[in-house]
Amino acid sequence: MNPFTKILVVEDDSTSSKLMAYHLRMMGFKNVTEVEDGDSALEQLKKEKADLVIADWHMPNLNGLDLFKAIREEGLWRDIPFS
């Protein structure tokens, strides 16, 4: 486990997002970023490529499945693990 792995949490429910980020940090991950929907996730990925994306499926604007497709279509992000 690399504690500096860049993890992007995409979750529209703030309580769930905070809880997930908390547990990831308790597991030793130091670089966890939270965003609230798929559109925000794409903007964040443009700023800084993540090593792992953990996303909710049911979100406003751009849902998890469409986010997954957008990430796979972008050559620079194609190799990012997505959960």
C-alpha positions as CSV (number, residue, x, y, z in Angstrom):
1,M,0.0,0.0,0.0
2,N,1.3,3.4,-1.0
3,P,0.1,6.0,1.4
4,F,0.5,8.7,-1.2
5,T,-1.9,7.0,-3.7
6,K,-4.2,9.8,-5.1
7,I,-7.8,8.7,-4.5
8,L,-10.8,10.5,-5.9
9,V,-14.0,9.9,-4.0
10,V,-17.1,10.9,-6.1
11,E,-20.3,10.9,-4.0
12,D,-23.2,13.2,-3.9
13,D,-24.2,12.3,-0.3
14,S,-21.9,14.4,1.9
15,T,-22.2,12.0,4.9
16,S,-21.2,9.0,2.8
17,S,-18.4,10.9,1.2
18,K,-17.0,12.1,4.5
19,L,-17.3,8.6,6.0
20,M,-15.5,7.0,3.0
21,A,-12.7,9.6,3.0
22,Y,-12.4,9.1,6.8
23,H,-12.0,5.4,6.5
24,L,-9.5,5.7,3.7
25,R,-7.4,8.1,5.8
26,M,-7.6,5.8,8.8
27,M,-6.2,3.0,6.5
28,G,-3.2,5.3,5.9
29,F,-4.0,7.0,2.6
30,K,-2.9,10.7,2.8
31,N,-4.2,12.0,-0.5
32,V,-8.0,11.7,-0.7
33,T,-10.0,14.2,-2.6
34,E,-13.8,14.4,-2.4
35,V,-16.2,15.7,-5.1
36,E,-20.0,15.6,-5.3
37,D,-20.7,14.5,-8.9
38,G,-19.3,13.2,-12.2
39,D,-18.9,16.7,-13.7
40,S,-16.8,17.8,-10.7
41,A,-14.8,14.6,-11.0
42,L,-13.8,15.3,-14.6
43,E,-12.8,18.8,-13.6
44,Q,-10.7,17.5,-10.8
45,L,-9.0,14.9,-13.0
46,K,-8.1,17.7,-15.4
47,K,-6.3,19.4,-12.6
48,E,-4.7,16.3,-11.1
49,K,-4.8,12.7,-12.3
50,A,-5.9,10.3,-9.7
51,D,-4.5,6.8,-9.1
52,L,-8.0,5.4,-8.1
53,V,-11.5,6.7,-8.5
54,I,-14.3,5.5,-6.2
55,A,-17.7,6.6,-7.4
56,D,-21.3,6.4,-6.6
57,W,-23.5,5.2,-9.5
58,H,-26.6,7.4,-8.7
59,M,-25.6,11.1,-8.9
60,P,-27.0,14.3,-10.4
61,N,-25.5,15.8,-13.6
62,L,-23.2,13.0,-14.6
63,N,-23.9,9.6,-13.0
64,G,-21.3,7.0,-12.2
65,L,-21.7,4.9,-15.3
66,D,-21.3,8.0,-17.6
67,L,-18.3,9.1,-15.5
68,F,-16.8,5.6,-16.0
69,K,-17.3,5.9,-19.8
70,A,-15.9,9.4,-19.9
71,I,-12.8,8.3,-18.0
72,R,-12.3,5.2,-20.3
73,E,-12.6,7.4,-23.4
74,E,-9.9,9.8,-22.3
75,G,-6.5,8.3,-23.2
76,L,-4.7,9.8,-20.2
77,W,-7.1,8.4,-17.7
78,R,-7.9,5.0,-19.4
79,D,-5.6,3.1,-16.9
80,I,-7.1,4.6,-13.7
81,P,-8.8,1.8,-11.6
82,F,-12.5,2.7,-11.1
83,S,-14.7,1.3,-8.4
